[in-house]
């Protein structure tokens, strides 16, 4: 199990549709132009896990760009590999901690946010880690377009 995880973690670093940590910061404010090379709306899925939902959204809505965000590179590998194999150019992945989202997106850069699993560590008393915590919601509001 650990060997496959390490292989995936190494391989994801070579994927053109994945940006990890610091390498995603230069795209702040220009994801559509620089990463997707178009001017279509950008939709992000927070805590995307394996990224299968992001990939399915990209298949269904080719007129939009999708970015799946999660911190676990081993998980992101699944969706990133699927997108590469299917040659989907309107979906990418960003491996970051969500609390740092404002370092990666300009104010008003995002058109939609999908938050399908907002409650990591549901049994935990650490309310601040929940993706629906007001601290997170304020950050989401900043990166979302005002309309």
N, CA, C and O atoms as a GROMACS GRO file, in nm:
protein
  588
    1UNK      N    1   0.083  -0.120   0.000
    1UNK     CA    2   0.000   0.000   0.000
    1UNK      C    3   0.086   0.125   0.000
    1UNK      O    4   0.063   0.216  -0.080
    2UNK      N    5   0.186   0.132   0.088
    2UNK     CA    6   0.270   0.251   0.097
    2UNK      C    7   0.350   0.272  -0.030
    2UNK      O    8   0.374   0.386  -0.069
    3UNK      N    9   0.392   0.163  -0.094
    3UNK     CA   10   0.471   0.175  -0.216
    3UNK      C   11   0.388   0.242  -0.327
    3UNK      O   12   0.437   0.331  -0.396
    4UNK      N   13   0.263   0.199  -0.342
    4UNK     CA   14   0.176   0.259  -0.445
    4UNK      C   15   0.150   0.406  -0.414
    4UNK      O   16   0.147   0.489  -0.505
    5UNK      N   17   0.133   0.437  -0.287
    5UNK     CA   18   0.110   0.575  -0.247
    5UNK      C   19   0.230   0.662  -0.284
    5UNK      O   20   0.213   0.772  -0.338
    6UNK      N   21   0.349   0.615  -0.257
    6UNK     CA   22   0.469   0.690  -0.291
    6UNK      C   23   0.487   0.704  -0.442
    6UNK      O   24   0.529   0.809  -0.491
    7UNK      N   25   0.454   0.599  -0.516
    7UNK     CA   26   0.462   0.606  -0.663
    7UNK      C   27   0.366   0.711  -0.716
    7UNK      O   28   0.401   0.791  -0.803
    8UNK      N   29   0.244   0.710  -0.665
    8UNK     CA   30   0.145   0.808  -0.710
    8UNK      C   31   0.187   0.949  -0.674
    8UNK      O   32   0.172   1.042  -0.753
    9UNK      N   33   0.240   0.963  -0.556
    9UNK     CA   34   0.282   1.095  -0.510
    9UNK      C   35   0.393   1.149  -0.599
    9UNK      O   36   0.395   1.268  -0.630
   10UNK      N   37   0.483   1.064  -0.640
   10UNK     CA   38   0.591   1.104  -0.732
   10UNK      C   39   0.535   1.134  -0.870
   10UNK      O   40   0.571   1.234  -0.932
   11UNK      N   41   0.447   1.047  -0.918
   11UNK     CA   42   0.391   1.062  -1.053
   11UNK      C   43   0.306   1.188  -1.067
   11UNK      O   44   0.308   1.253  -1.172
   12UNK      N   45   0.232   1.222  -0.964
   12UNK     CA   46   0.143   1.340  -0.973
   12UNK      C   47   0.224   1.468  -0.996
   12UNK      O   48   0.173   1.564  -1.053
   13UNK      N   49   0.348   1.468  -0.953
   13UNK     CA   50   0.435   1.582  -0.975
   13UNK      C   51   0.469   1.605  -1.121
   13UNK      O   52   0.517   1.712  -1.158
   14UNK      N   53   0.446   1.504  -1.204
   14UNK     CA   54   0.473   1.515  -1.348
   14UNK      C   55   0.349   1.548  -1.429
   14UNK      O   56   0.358   1.574  -1.549
   15UNK      N   57   0.233   1.547  -1.366
   15UNK     CA   58   0.107   1.571  -1.438
   15UNK      C   59   0.091   1.719  -1.473
   15UNK      O   60   0.108   1.806  -1.387
   16UNK      N   61   0.059   1.746  -1.597
   16UNK     CA   62   0.042   1.885  -1.641
   16UNK      C   63  -0.086   1.948  -1.587
   16UNK      O   64  -0.099   2.070  -1.586
   17UNK      N   65  -0.181   1.866  -1.542
   17UNK     CA   66  -0.308   1.919  -1.493
   17UNK      C   67  -0.313   1.933  -1.341
   17UNK      O   68  -0.420   1.952  -1.283
   18UNK      N   69  -0.196   1.924  -1.276
   18UNK     CA   70  -0.189   1.936  -1.130
   18UNK      C   71  -0.086   2.042  -1.092
   18UNK      O   72   0.026   2.044  -1.144
   19UNK      N   73  -0.126   2.130  -1.002
   19UNK     CA   74  -0.033   2.226  -0.942
   19UNK      C   75  -0.028   2.196  -0.793
   19UNK      O   76  -0.132   2.176  -0.729
   20UNK      N   77   0.092   2.192  -0.739
   20UNK     CA   78   0.109   2.159  -0.598
   20UNK      C   79   0.171   2.275  -0.523
   20UNK      O   80   0.272   2.333  -0.564
   21UNK      N   81   0.109   2.308  -0.412
   21UNK     CA   82   0.162   2.405  -0.317
   21UNK      C   83   0.213   2.532  -0.385
   21UNK      O   84   0.135   2.601  -0.449
   22UNK      N   85   0.338   2.563  -0.372
   22UNK     CA   86   0.394   2.689  -0.422
   22UNK      C   87   0.378   2.709  -0.572
   22UNK      O   88   0.365   2.823  -0.618
   23UNK      N   89   0.380   2.601  -0.651
   23UNK     CA   90   0.374   2.617  -0.796
   23UNK      C   91   0.238   2.669  -0.844
   23UNK      O   92   0.225   2.710  -0.959
   24UNK      N   93   0.138   2.666  -0.758
   24UNK     CA   94   0.008   2.720  -0.795
   24UNK      C   95  -0.006   2.869  -0.770
   24UNK      O   96  -0.093   2.934  -0.828
   25UNK      N   97   0.078   2.924  -0.684
   25UNK     CA   98   0.067   3.066  -0.647
   25UNK      C   99   0.085   3.162  -0.765
   25UNK      O  100   0.014   3.262  -0.770
   26UNK      N  101   0.176   3.139  -0.857
   26UNK     CA  102   0.191   3.232  -0.970
   26UNK      C  103   0.067   3.241  -1.060
   26UNK      O  104   0.055   3.334  -1.139
   27UNK      N  105  -0.024   3.145  -1.048
   27UNK     CA  106  -0.145   3.147  -1.130
   27UNK      C  107  -0.256   3.233  -1.070
   27UNK      O  108  -0.361   3.251  -1.130
   28UNK      N  109  -0.232   3.287  -0.952
   28UNK     CA  110  -0.332   3.372  -0.886
   28UNK      C  111  -0.374   3.485  -0.980
   28UNK      O  112  -0.291   3.564  -1.025
   29UNK      N  113  -0.503   3.490  -1.006
   29UNK     CA  114  -0.557   3.595  -1.093
   29UNK      C  115  -0.556   3.562  -1.240
   29UNK      O  116  -0.612   3.636  -1.320
   30UNK      N  117  -0.494   3.451  -1.278
   30UNK     CA  118  -0.488   3.419  -1.422
   30UNK      C  119  -0.502   3.269  -1.449
   30UNK      O  120  -0.440   3.217  -1.542
   31UNK      N  121  -0.582   3.200  -1.369
   31UNK     CA  122  -0.604   3.057  -1.391
   31UNK      C  123  -0.664   3.031  -1.529
   31UNK      O  124  -0.618   2.942  -1.600
   32UNK      N  125  -0.766   3.106  -1.565
   32UNK     CA  126  -0.831   3.082  -1.695
   32UNK      C  127  -0.733   3.104  -1.809
   32UNK      O  128  -0.721   3.021  -1.899
   33UNK      N  129  -0.663   3.216  -1.806
   33UNK     CA  130  -0.573   3.253  -1.915
   33UNK      C  131  -0.448   3.164  -1.921
   33UNK      O  132  -0.411   3.118  -2.028
   34UNK      N  133  -0.384   3.141  -1.807
   34UNK     CA  134  -0.256   3.071  -1.805
   34UNK      C  135  -0.267   2.919  -1.792
   34UNK      O  136  -0.192   2.846  -1.858
   35UNK      N  137  -0.358   2.870  -1.709
   35UNK     CA  138  -0.368   2.727  -1.686
   35UNK      C  139  -0.459   2.660  -1.789
   35UNK      O  140  -0.422   2.561  -1.851
   36UNK      N  141  -0.580   2.717  -1.806
   36UNK     CA  142  -0.676   2.657  -1.900
   36UNK      C  143  -0.664   2.713  -2.041
   36UNK      O  144  -0.709   2.651  -2.137
   37UNK      N  145  -0.602   2.829  -2.053
   37UNK     CA  146  -0.580   2.896  -2.182
   37UNK      C  147  -0.713   2.927  -2.254
   37UNK      O  148  -0.727   2.906  -2.374
   38UNK      N  149  -0.809   2.978  -2.174
   38UNK     CA  150  -0.937   3.022  -2.229
   38UNK      C  151  -0.997   3.124  -2.131
   38UNK      O  152  -0.934   3.158  -2.031
   39UNK      N  153  -1.117   3.171  -2.161
   39UNK     CA  154  -1.181   3.267  -2.070
   39UNK      C  155  -1.314   3.214  -2.016
   39UNK      O  156  -1.403   3.292  -1.984
   40UNK      N  157  -1.325   3.084  -2.006
   40UNK     CA  158  -1.447   3.023  -1.954
   40UNK      C  159  -1.455   3.038  -1.802
   40UNK      O  160  -1.352   3.056  -1.737
   41UNK      N  161  -1.575   3.030  -1.745
   41UNK     CA  162  -1.591   3.042  -1.600
   41UNK      C  163  -1.514   2.933  -1.526
   41UNK      O  164  -1.494   2.823  -1.577
   42UNK      N  165  -1.471   2.966  -1.405
   42UNK     CA  166  -1.396   2.871  -1.323
   42UNK      C  167  -1.482   2.826  -1.205
   42UNK      O  168  -1.540   2.908  -1.133
   43UNK      N  169  -1.489   2.695  -1.188
   43UNK     CA  170  -1.561   2.633  -1.078
   43UNK      C  171  -1.459   2.554  -0.997
   43UNK      O  172  -1.381   2.478  -1.053
   44UNK      N  173  -1.460   2.573  -0.865
   44UNK     CA  174  -1.370   2.493  -0.782
   44UNK      C  175  -1.451   2.398  -0.694
   44UNK      O  176  -1.560   2.432  -0.648
   45UNK      N  177  -1.396   2.280  -0.674
   45UNK     CA  178  -1.455   2.184  -0.581
   45UNK      C  179  -1.358   2.171  -0.465
   45UNK      O  180  -1.244   2.128  -0.483
   46UNK      N  181  -1.402   2.207  -0.348
   46UNK     CA  182  -1.318   2.203  -0.229
   46UNK      C  183  -1.326   2.066  -0.163
   46UNK      O  184  -1.433   2.006  -0.157
   47UNK      N  185  -1.213   2.018  -0.114
   47UNK     CA  186  -1.202   1.886  -0.053
   47UNK      C  187  -1.254   1.781  -0.150
   47UNK      O  188  -1.342   1.701  -0.118
   48UNK      N  189  -1.198   1.782  -0.270
   48UNK     CA  190  -1.246   1.697  -0.379
   48UNK      C  191  -1.208   1.551  -0.366
   48UNK      O  192  -1.258   1.468  -0.442
   49UNK      N  193  -1.122   1.517  -0.273
   49UNK     CA  194  -1.083   1.377  -0.255
   49UNK      C  195  -1.014   1.324  -0.380
   49UNK      O  196  -0.912   1.377  -0.421
   50UNK      N  197  -1.070   1.220  -0.438
   50UNK     CA  198  -1.011   1.158  -0.557
   50UNK      C  199  -1.037   1.239  -0.685
   50UNK      O  200  -0.980   1.209  -0.790
   51UNK      N  201  -1.122   1.339  -0.676
   51UNK     CA  202  -1.145   1.426  -0.790
   51UNK      C  203  -1.242   1.372  -0.894
   51UNK      O  204  -1.256   1.430  -1.001
   52UNK      N  205  -1.308   1.264  -0.864
   52UNK     CA  206  -1.400   1.203  -0.961
   52UNK      C  207  -1.518   1.294  -0.992
   52UNK      O  208  -1.565   1.299  -1.106
   53UNK      N  209  -1.566   1.367  -0.892
   53UNK     CA  210  -1.678   1.458  -0.914
   53UNK      C  211  -1.636   1.574  -1.004
   53UNK      O  212  -1.711   1.613  -1.093
   54UNK      N  213  -1.517   1.627  -0.982
   54UNK     CA  214  -1.466   1.734  -1.068
   54UNK      C  215  -1.454   1.686  -1.212
   54UNK      O  216  -1.489   1.758  -1.305
   55UNK      N  217  -1.404   1.565  -1.230
   55UNK     CA  218  -1.389   1.509  -1.365
   55UNK      C  219  -1.526   1.491  -1.429
   55UNK      O  220  -1.544   1.523  -1.547
   56UNK      N  221  -1.623   1.442  -1.354
   56UNK     CA  222  -1.758   1.424  -1.410
   56UNK      C  223  -1.822   1.557  -1.445
   56UNK      O  224  -1.891   1.568  -1.546
   57UNK      N  225  -1.801   1.659  -1.363
   57UNK     CA  226  -1.852   1.792  -1.396
   57UNK      C  227  -1.788   1.844  -1.525
   57UNK      O  228  -1.856   1.904  -1.609
   58UNK      N  229  -1.658   1.821  -1.540
   58UNK     CA  230  -1.587   1.865  -1.660
   58UNK      C  231  -1.641   1.795  -1.785
   58UNK      O  232  -1.653   1.856  -1.891
   59UNK      N  233  -1.674   1.668  -1.772
   59UNK     CA  234  -1.734   1.595  -1.884
   59UNK      C  235  -1.870   1.654  -1.921
   59UNK      O  236  -1.901   1.673  -2.039
   60UNK      N  237  -1.949   1.681  -1.820
   60UNK     CA  238  -2.088   1.726  -1.842
   60UNK      C  239  -2.097   1.872  -1.887
   60UNK      O  240  -2.188   1.908  -1.961
   61UNK      N  241  -2.002   1.956  -1.843
   61UNK     CA  242  -2.007   2.099  -1.873
   61UNK      C  243  -1.875   2.144  -1.938
   61UNK      O  244  -1.793   2.207  -1.872
   62UNK      N  245  -1.854   2.111  -2.065
   62UNK     CA  246  -1.728   2.147  -2.131
   62UNK      C  247  -1.709   2.298  -2.148
   62UNK      O  248  -1.599   2.342  -2.181
   63UNK      N  249  -1.812   2.375  -2.125
   63UNK     CA  250  -1.803   2.520  -2.139
   63UNK      C  251  -1.753   2.588  -2.011
   63UNK      O  252  -1.749   2.711  -2.004
   64UNK      N  253  -1.716   2.508  -1.911
   64UNK     CA  254  -1.664   2.562  -1.785
   64UNK      C  255  -1.531   2.495  -1.753
   64UNK      O  256  -1.502   2.385  -1.800
   65UNK      N  257  -1.451   2.564  -1.673
   65UNK     CA  258  -1.325   2.509  -1.622
   65UNK      C  259  -1.346   2.465  -1.477
   65UNK      O  260  -1.414   2.532  -1.401
   66UNK      N  261  -1.286   2.352  -1.441
   66UNK     CA  262  -1.302   2.298  -1.306
   66UNK      C  263  -1.166   2.275  -1.242
   66UNK      O  264  -1.073   2.226  -1.305
   67UNK      N  265  -1.158   2.310  -1.114
   67UNK     CA  266  -1.037   2.284  -1.036
   67UNK      C  267  -1.078   2.210  -0.910
   67UNK      O  268  -1.153   2.262  -0.827
   68UNK      N  269  -1.029   2.088  -0.896
   68UNK     CA  270  -1.050   2.011  -0.774
   68UNK      C  271  -0.938   2.043  -0.677
   68UNK      O  272  -0.820   2.039  -0.714
   69UNK      N  273  -0.973   2.074  -0.554
   69UNK     CA  274  -0.874   2.113  -0.454
   69UNK      C  275  -0.877   2.015  -0.337
   69UNK      O  276  -0.983   1.987  -0.280
   70UNK      N  277  -0.761   1.963  -0.303
   70UNK     CA  278  -0.746   1.876  -0.187
   70UNK      C  279  -0.600   1.879  -0.149
   70UNK      O  280  -0.515   1.924  -0.226
   71UNK      N  281  -0.570   1.831  -0.029
   71UNK     CA  282  -0.430   1.831   0.016
   71UNK      C  283  -0.363   1.696  -0.005
   71UNK      O  284  -0.240   1.688  -0.006
   72UNK      N  285  -0.440   1.592  -0.021
   72UNK     CA  286  -0.386   1.457  -0.032
   72UNK      C  287  -0.353   1.423  -0.178
   72UNK      O  288  -0.442   1.396  -0.259
   73UNK      N  289  -0.224   1.425  -0.210
   73UNK     CA  290  -0.178   1.399  -0.346
   73UNK      C  291  -0.212   1.260  -0.395
   73UNK      O  292  -0.241   1.241  -0.513
   74UNK      N  293  -0.207   1.162  -0.306
   74UNK     CA  294  -0.241   1.026  -0.342
   74UNK      C  295  -0.385   1.015  -0.391
   74UNK      O  296  -0.415   0.941  -0.484
   75UNK      N  297  -0.474   1.090  -0.328
   75UNK     CA  298  -0.615   1.092  -0.371
   75UNK      C  299  -0.630   1.164  -0.503
   75UNK      O  300  -0.696   1.114  -0.594
   76UNK      N  301  -0.570   1.282  -0.515
   76UNK     CA  302  -0.583   1.362  -0.637
   76UNK      C  303  -0.534   1.288  -0.761
   76UNK      O  304  -0.583   1.312  -0.871
   77UNK      N  305  -0.440   1.198  -0.744
   77UNK     CA  306  -0.384   1.122  -0.854
   77UNK      C  307  -0.494   1.054  -0.935
   77UNK      O  308  -0.487   1.050  -1.058
   78UNK      N  309  -0.597   1.002  -0.868
   78UNK     CA  310  -0.704   0.928  -0.935
   78UNK      C  311  -0.774   1.016  -1.039
   78UNK      O  312  -0.782   0.980  -1.156
   79UNK      N  313  -0.824   1.132  -0.997
   79UNK     CA  314  -0.894   1.221  -1.089
   79UNK      C  315  -0.803   1.281  -1.194
   79UNK      O  316  -0.840   1.293  -1.310
   80UNK      N  317  -0.682   1.318  -1.152
   80UNK     CA  318  -0.586   1.377  -1.246
   80UNK      C  319  -0.551   1.278  -1.356
   80UNK      O  320  -0.545   1.315  -1.473
   81UNK      N  321  -0.528   1.153  -1.319
   81UNK     CA  322  -0.495   1.049  -1.417
   81UNK      C  323  -0.613   1.023  -1.510
   81UNK      O  324  -0.595   1.007  -1.631
   82UNK      N  325  -0.733   1.019  -1.454
   82UNK     CA  326  -0.854   1.000  -1.533
   82UNK      C  327  -0.868   1.111  -1.637
   82UNK      O  328  -0.897   1.084  -1.754
   83UNK      N  329  -0.846   1.235  -1.595
   83UNK     CA  330  -0.858   1.350  -1.685
   83UNK      C  331  -0.752   1.345  -1.796
   83UNK      O  332  -0.781   1.377  -1.911
   84UNK      N  333  -0.632   1.305  -1.761
   84UNK     CA  334  -0.526   1.293  -1.861
   84UNK      C  335  -0.560   1.182  -1.961
   84UNK      O  336  -0.547   1.202  -2.082
   85UNK      N  337  -0.603   1.068  -1.910
   85UNK     CA  338  -0.637   0.955  -1.998
   85UNK      C  339  -0.750   0.990  -2.094
   85UNK      O  340  -0.752   0.943  -2.208
   86UNK      N  341  -0.844   1.072  -2.049
   86UNK     CA  342  -0.958   1.112  -2.133
   86UNK      C  343  -0.932   1.241  -2.209
   86UNK      O  344  -1.018   1.288  -2.284
   87UNK      N  345  -0.814   1.299  -2.192
   87UNK     CA  346  -0.774   1.423  -2.258
   87UNK      C  347  -0.872   1.538  -2.229
   87UNK      O  348  -0.904   1.617  -2.318
   88UNK      N  349  -0.916   1.546  -2.105
   88UNK     CA  350  -1.004   1.655  -2.063
   88UNK      C  351  -0.917   1.776  -2.032
   88UNK      O  352  -0.831   1.771  -1.944
   89UNK      N  353  -0.940   1.884  -2.103
   89UNK     CA  354  -0.857   2.004  -2.084
   89UNK      C  355  -0.925   2.109  -1.998
   89UNK      O  356  -0.866   2.213  -1.970
   90UNK      N  357  -1.047   2.084  -1.955
   90UNK     CA  358  -1.120   2.182  -1.874
   90UNK      C  359  -1.127   2.142  -1.727
   90UNK      O  360  -1.213   2.191  -1.653
   91UNK      N  361  -1.036   2.056  -1.683
   91UNK     CA  362  -1.030   2.019  -1.542
   91UNK      C  363  -0.884   2.009  -1.500
   91UNK      O  364  -0.799   1.954  -1.570
   92UNK      N  365  -0.858   2.064  -1.382
   92UNK     CA  366  -0.724   2.058  -1.324
   92UNK      C  367  -0.736   2.038  -1.175
   92UNK      O  368  -0.846   2.037  -1.120
   93UNK      N  369  -0.623   2.021  -1.110
   93UNK     CA  370  -0.623   1.993  -0.968
   93UNK      C  371  -0.517   2.077  -0.898
   93UNK      O  372  -0.411   2.105  -0.953
   94UNK      N  373  -0.550   2.116  -0.776
   94UNK     CA  374  -0.461   2.199  -0.696
   94UNK      C  375  -0.444   2.133  -0.560
   94UNK      O  376  -0.542   2.114  -0.487
   95UNK      N  377  -0.321   2.098  -0.527
   95UNK     CA  378  -0.293   2.033  -0.398
   95UNK      C  379  -0.246   2.139  -0.300
   95UNK      O  380  -0.130   2.178  -0.298
   96UNK      N  381  -0.341   2.184  -0.218
   96UNK     CA  382  -0.312   2.286  -0.116
   96UNK      C  383  -0.401   2.260   0.006
   96UNK      O  384  -0.494   2.180   0.001
   97UNK      N  385  -0.370   2.329   0.114
   97UNK     CA  386  -0.460   2.331   0.227
   97UNK      C  387  -0.561   2.443   0.202
   97UNK      O  388  -0.524   2.555   0.167
   98UNK      N  389  -0.687   2.412   0.218
   98UNK     CA  390  -0.794   2.506   0.180
   98UNK      C  391  -0.788   2.637   0.257
   98UNK      O  392  -0.832   2.740   0.205
   99UNK      N  393  -0.737   2.637   0.378
   99UNK     CA  394  -0.729   2.763   0.451
   99UNK      C  395  -0.638   2.864   0.383
   99UNK      O  396  -0.642   2.982   0.416
  100UNK      N  397  -0.556   2.820   0.288
  100UNK     CA  398  -0.467   2.910   0.214
  100UNK      C  399  -0.522   2.950   0.078
  100UNK      O  400  -0.447   2.999  -0.007
  101UNK      N  401  -0.648   2.931   0.056
  101UNK     CA  402  -0.710   2.952  -0.076
  101UNK      C  403  -0.686   3.092  -0.132
  101UNK      O  404  -0.673   3.109  -0.253
  102UNK      N  405  -0.680   3.191  -0.045
  102UNK     CA  406  -0.663   3.329  -0.093
  102UNK      C  407  -0.523   3.355  -0.146
  102UNK      O  408  -0.500   3.457  -0.212
  103UNK      N  409  -0.428   3.266  -0.121
  103UNK     CA  410  -0.294   3.277  -0.178
  103UNK      C  411  -0.290   3.230  -0.323
  103UNK      O  412  -0.192   3.255  -0.394
  104UNK      N  413  -0.396   3.162  -0.368
  104UNK     CA  414  -0.398   3.098  -0.499
  104UNK      C  415  -0.499   3.157  -0.596
  104UNK      O  416  -0.489   3.137  -0.717
  105UNK      N  417  -0.598   3.231  -0.542
  105UNK     CA  418  -0.702   3.290  -0.627
  105UNK      C  419  -0.721   3.436  -0.593
  105UNK      O  420  -0.721   3.475  -0.476
  106UNK      N  421  -0.736   3.515  -0.695
  106UNK     CA  422  -0.760   3.659  -0.681
  106UNK      C  423  -0.903   3.682  -0.635
  106UNK      O  424  -0.990   3.597  -0.659
  107UNK      N  425  -0.929   3.792  -0.571
  107UNK     CA  426  -1.066   3.827  -0.532
  107UNK      C  427  -1.153   3.831  -0.658
  107UNK      O  428  -1.118   3.896  -0.757
  108UNK      N  429  -1.265   3.762  -0.653
  108UNK     CA  430  -1.359   3.761  -0.764
  108UNK      C  431  -1.318   3.674  -0.882
  108UNK      O  432  -1.378   3.686  -0.989
  109UNK      N  433  -1.221   3.589  -0.866
  109UNK     CA  434  -1.173   3.507  -0.978
  109UNK      C  435  -1.260   3.383  -1.004
  109UNK      O  436  -1.263   3.331  -1.115
  110UNK      N  437  -1.330   3.336  -0.902
  110UNK     CA  438  -1.405   3.211  -0.910
  110UNK      C  439  -1.553   3.237  -0.934
  110UNK      O  440  -1.612   3.326  -0.872
  111UNK      N  441  -1.612   3.159  -1.023
  111UNK     CA  442  -1.754   3.173  -1.056
  111UNK      C  443  -1.846   3.089  -0.968
  111UNK      O  444  -1.956   3.132  -0.933
  112UNK      N  445  -1.800   2.969  -0.930
  112UNK     CA  446  -1.880   2.879  -0.846
  112UNK      C  447  -1.787   2.802  -0.754
  112UNK      O  448  -1.672   2.776  -0.787
  113UNK      N  449  -1.841   2.765  -0.638
  113UNK     CA  450  -1.770   2.676  -0.547
  113UNK      C  451  -1.862   2.559  -0.514
  113UNK      O  452  -1.978   2.576  -0.476
  114UNK      N  453  -1.808   2.440  -0.528
  114UNK     CA  454  -1.877   2.318  -0.487
  114UNK      C  455  -1.810   2.268  -0.360
  114UNK      O  456  -1.689   2.252  -0.353
  115UNK      N  457  -1.892   2.243  -0.260
  115UNK     CA  458  -1.844   2.194  -0.132
  115UNK      C  459  -1.931   2.073  -0.096
  115UNK      O  460  -2.027   2.083  -0.021
  116UNK      N  461  -1.894   1.958  -0.153
  116UNK     CA  462  -1.980   1.840  -0.140
  116UNK      C  463  -1.959   1.764  -0.009
  116UNK      O  464  -2.052   1.697   0.038
  117UNK      N  465  -1.841   1.772   0.050
  117UNK     CA  466  -1.814   1.706   0.177
  117UNK      C  467  -1.753   1.808   0.272
  117UNK      O  468  -1.631   1.809   0.292
  118UNK      N  469  -1.836   1.894   0.333
  118UNK     CA  470  -1.785   2.008   0.410
  118UNK      C  471  -1.738   1.977   0.551
  118UNK      O  472  -1.689   2.067   0.620
  119UNK      N  473  -1.752   1.854   0.597
  119UNK     CA  474  -1.732   1.827   0.738
  119UNK      C  475  -1.623   1.723   0.763
  119UNK      O  476  -1.652   1.613   0.811
  120UNK      N  477  -1.497   1.756   0.731
  120UNK     CA  478  -1.392   1.659   0.764
  120UNK      C  479  -1.383   1.643   0.916
  120UNK      O  480  -1.405   1.737   0.991
  121UNK      N  481  -1.350   1.526   0.956
  121UNK     CA  482  -1.336   1.495   1.099
  121UNK      C  483  -1.465   1.528   1.175
  121UNK      O  484  -1.462   1.601   1.275
  122UNK      N  485  -1.576   1.474   1.128
  122UNK     CA  486  -1.707   1.504   1.187
  122UNK      C  487  -1.713   1.474   1.336
  122UNK      O  488  -1.788   1.539   1.409
  123UNK      N  489  -1.636   1.379   1.382
  123UNK     CA  490  -1.638   1.345   1.524
  123UNK      C  491  -1.548   1.438   1.607
  123UNK      O  492  -1.550   1.433   1.730
  124UNK      N  493  -1.472   1.522   1.539
  124UNK     CA  494  -1.375   1.606   1.608
  124UNK      C  495  -1.441   1.730   1.668
  124UNK      O  496  -1.529   1.791   1.606
  125UNK      N  497  -1.398   1.769   1.788
  125UNK     CA  498  -1.450   1.893   1.846
  125UNK      C  499  -1.384   2.016   1.785
  125UNK      O  500  -1.416   2.129   1.823
  126UNK      N  501  -1.294   1.996   1.691
  126UNK     CA  502  -1.222   2.108   1.629
  126UNK      C  503  -1.308   2.174   1.522
  126UNK      O  504  -1.288   2.152   1.402
  127UNK      N  505  -1.402   2.252   1.563
  127UNK     CA  506  -1.496   2.319   1.474
  127UNK      C  507  -1.424   2.404   1.368
  127UNK      O  508  -1.475   2.420   1.257
  128UNK      N  509  -1.307   2.456   1.402
  128UNK     CA  510  -1.236   2.544   1.308
  128UNK      C  511  -1.190   2.472   1.182
  128UNK      O  512  -1.158   2.537   1.083
  129UNK      N  513  -1.185   2.339   1.184
  129UNK     CA  514  -1.142   2.264   1.067
  129UNK      C  515  -1.256   2.238   0.968
  129UNK      O  516  -1.232   2.198   0.854
  130UNK      N  517  -1.377   2.259   1.011
  130UNK     CA  518  -1.491   2.234   0.924
  130UNK      C  519  -1.495   2.338   0.814
  130UNK      O  520  -1.478   2.457   0.839
  131UNK      N  521  -1.516   2.293   0.694
  131UNK     CA  522  -1.511   2.382   0.577
  131UNK      C  523  -1.628   2.479   0.570
  131UNK      O  524  -1.632   2.566   0.482
  132UNK      N  525  -1.723   2.465   0.661
  132UNK     CA  526  -1.834   2.561   0.669
  132UNK      C  527  -1.816   2.658   0.786
  132UNK      O  528  -1.907   2.736   0.817
  133UNK      N  529  -1.703   2.654   0.848
  133UNK     CA  530  -1.670   2.747   0.956
  133UNK      C  531  -1.673   2.889   0.898
  133UNK      O  532  -1.628   2.909   0.785
  134UNK      N  533  -1.724   2.988   0.972
  134UNK     CA  534  -1.730   3.125   0.920
  134UNK      C  535  -1.596   3.179   0.867
  134UNK      O  536  -1.594   3.260   0.774
  135UNK      N  537  -1.485   3.134   0.926
  135UNK     CA  538  -1.354   3.177   0.877
  135UNK      C  539  -1.335   3.133   0.731
  135UNK      O  540  -1.289   3.211   0.647
  136UNK      N  541  -1.372   3.008   0.702
  136UNK     CA  542  -1.362   2.958   0.565
  136UNK      C  543  -1.462   3.028   0.473
  136UNK      O  544  -1.428   3.065   0.360
  137UNK      N  545  -1.584   3.045   0.521
  137UNK     CA  546  -1.687   3.107   0.438
  137UNK      C  547  -1.647   3.248   0.394
  137UNK      O  548  -1.676   3.288   0.282
  138UNK      N  549  -1.582   3.321   0.482
  138UNK     CA  550  -1.534   3.455   0.446
  138UNK      C  551  -1.431   3.450   0.334
  138UNK      O  552  -1.431   3.536   0.246
  139UNK      N  553  -1.344   3.352   0.339
  139UNK     CA  554  -1.243   3.336   0.233
  139UNK      C  555  -1.308   3.299   0.100
  139UNK      O  556  -1.269   3.349  -0.005
  140UNK      N  557  -1.407   3.210   0.106
  140UNK     CA  558  -1.478   3.171  -0.016
  140UNK      C  559  -1.546   3.292  -0.079
  140UNK      O  560  -1.543   3.311  -0.200
  141UNK      N  561  -1.609   3.373   0.006
  141UNK     CA  562  -1.678   3.492  -0.042
  141UNK      C  563  -1.581   3.587  -0.114
  141UNK      O  564  -1.617   3.650  -0.213
  142UNK      N  565  -1.461   3.597  -0.064
  142UNK     CA  566  -1.360   3.685  -0.124
  142UNK      C  567  -1.322   3.638  -0.265
  142UNK      O  568  -1.315   3.720  -0.357
  143UNK      N  569  -1.299   3.509  -0.283
  143UNK     CA  570  -1.254   3.460  -0.414
  143UNK      C  571  -1.368   3.445  -0.514
  143UNK      O  572  -1.344   3.436  -0.635
  144UNK      N  573  -1.493   3.441  -0.466
  144UNK     CA  574  -1.609   3.431  -0.555
  144UNK      C  575  -1.640   3.565  -0.621
  144UNK      O  576  -1.620   3.671  -0.563
  145UNK      N  577  -1.688   3.557  -0.744
  145UNK     CA  578  -1.738   3.679  -0.810
  145UNK      C  579  -1.860   3.728  -0.732
  145UNK      O  580  -1.934   3.648  -0.675
  146UNK      N  581  -1.879   3.857  -0.732
  146UNK     CA  582  -1.985   3.915  -0.648
  146UNK      C  583  -2.125   3.877  -0.695
  146UNK      O  584  -2.218   3.880  -0.615
  147UNK      N  585  -2.141   3.843  -0.821
  147UNK     CA  586  -2.276   3.806  -0.868
  147UNK      C  587  -2.302   3.659  -0.846
  147UNK      O  588  -2.410   3.609  -0.879
   0.00000   0.00000   0.00000
